[in-house]
Amino acid sequence: MIDVAVYNREGQEVESLQLDERVLGGYVRYPLLKQAIVMYHANKRLGTAATKSRGMVRGSTRKLFRQKGTGNARVGNSRTGKRVGGGVTFAKVKRDFGRAMPRKQRRLARDSAILAKFRSGNVVVVNELNFEEPKTKEFARTLSNLNIERSCLVTVNERDENLYKSARNVPKVDVLLVGDLNAGDICNRQKMLLTKDAFLSLINRDIKEN
């Protein structure tokens, strides 16, 4: 069991909860976690780089001059890759770098990433993050009170527009729903900031995945 302290927005501990590691798989599956992170980065690659090959360049197919007797190096038509304005010899084409994993493996990788964060002490649970109106300064002060100085993944149980607008201008901070968590986003940030509702939803497996 892992003891999890719950803080208020002033950084004061208000209660303590417990996390059974078996809820998150019992141990960290590092090979599966690496596979999920590789997939995460591969799916972010656009793969839109493309250049024109000889067949895509507009121009005549006529040989510019005869093969022998001119004293010049032999050359083909104007679309050859050896001439300015011609096609690229080994042209780049659009490609899909995307990878896929079964849903069960993605969930196990996500749980392993969360468990690794808990074991390393990089998870902070706060009792609430409710803002009456968007206030970036107030949100930044809350992070400072909770000793979160670097990148952070804020996880909530329900979408809150005021929280999202308060956090969007803070560098290296993302806001996600519990159901949108994935191994890539979790490992891409140093710390996780969970609301108490999100934490209870996570350990009770009451997750509505999108």
ChimeraX attribute file (.defattr): number of C-alpha atoms within 10 A of each C-alpha:
attribute: neighborCount
match mode: 1-to-1
recipient: residues
	/A:1	9
	/A:2	12
	/A:3	11
	/A:4	17
	/A:5	17
	/A:6	20
	/A:7	21
	/A:8	18
	/A:9	19
	/A:10	13
	/A:11	15
	/A:12	13
	/A:13	14
	/A:14	11
	/A:15	12
	/A:16	11
	/A:17	14
	/A:18	11
	/A:19	17
	/A:20	12
	/A:21	18
	/A:22	11
	/A:23	14
	/A:24	22
	/A:25	15
	/A:26	12
	/A:27	13
	/A:28	20
	/A:29	17
	/A:30	13
	/A:31	9
	/A:32	19
	/A:33	22
	/A:34	15
	/A:35	18
	/A:36	25
	/A:37	21
	/A:38	14
	/A:39	19
	/A:40	18
	/A:41	14
	/A:42	16
	/A:43	15
	/A:44	10
	/A:45	12
	/A:46	12
	/A:47	15
	/A:48	11
	/A:49	10
	/A:50	11
	/A:51	16
	/A:52	16
	/A:53	18
	/A:54	19
	/A:55	13
	/A:56	12
	/A:57	16
	/A:58	13
	/A:59	14
	/A:60	10
	/A:61	12
	/A:62	10
	/A:63	13
	/A:64	12
	/A:65	13
	/A:66	11
	/A:67	13
	/A:68	9
	/A:69	8
	/A:70	9
	/A:71	7
	/A:72	10
	/A:73	7
	/A:74	13
	/A:75	14
	/A:76	16
	/A:77	17
	/A:78	21
	/A:79	23
	/A:80	20
	/A:81	17
	/A:82	14
	/A:83	13
	/A:84	10
	/A:85	13
	/A:86	20
	/A:87	21
	/A:88	20
	/A:89	13
	/A:90	11
	/A:91	13
	/A:92	14
	/A:93	12
	/A:94	11
	/A:95	12
	/A:96	11
	/A:97	13
	/A:98	15
	/A:99	13
	/A:100	12
	/A:101	12
	/A:102	7
	/A:103	9
	/A:104	9
	/A:105	14
	/A:106	19
	/A:107	18
	/A:108	20
	/A:109	27
	/A:110	26
	/A:111	26
	/A:112	23
	/A:113	27
	/A:114	22
	/A:115	24
	/A:116	20
	/A:117	18
	/A:118	19
	/A:119	12
	/A:120	9
	/A:121	12
	/A:122	16
	/A:123	22
	/A:124	23
	/A:125	24
	/A:126	26
	/A:127	19
	/A:128	16
	/A:129	17
	/A:130	13
	/A:131	16
	/A:132	7
	/A:133	11
	/A:134	16
	/A:135	15
	/A:136	18
	/A:137	12
	/A:138	14
	/A:139	20
	/A:140	17
	/A:141	14
	/A:142	18
	/A:143	17
	/A:144	15
	/A:145	16
	/A:146	19
	/A:147	11
	/A:148	19
	/A:149	12
	/A:150	13
	/A:151	16
	/A:152	25
	/A:153	22
	/A:154	25
	/A:155	25
	/A:156	24
	/A:157	21
	/A:158	12
	/A:159	13
	/A:160	15
	/A:161	12
	/A:162	16
	/A:163	21
	/A:164	18
	/A:165	17
	/A:166	19
	/A:167	22
	/A:168	13
	/A:169	13
	/A:170	15
	/A:171	10
	/A:172	14
	/A:173	16
	/A:174	18
	/A:175	20
	/A:176	18
	/A:177	19
	/A:178	24
	/A:179	18
	/A:180	14
	/A:181	20
	/A:182	21
	/A:183	24
	/A:184	20
	/A:185	18
	/A:186	22
	/A:187	18
	/A:188	13
	/A:189	17
	/A:190	16
	/A:191	23
	/A:192	24
	/A:193	21
	/A:194	26
	/A:195	23
	/A:196	21
	/A:197	17
	/A:198	25
	/A:199	23
	/A:200	16
	/A:201	17
	/A:202	20
	/A:203	16
	/A:204	10
	/A:205	11
	/A:206	13
	/A:207	16
	/A:208	11
	/A:209	9
	/A:210	8
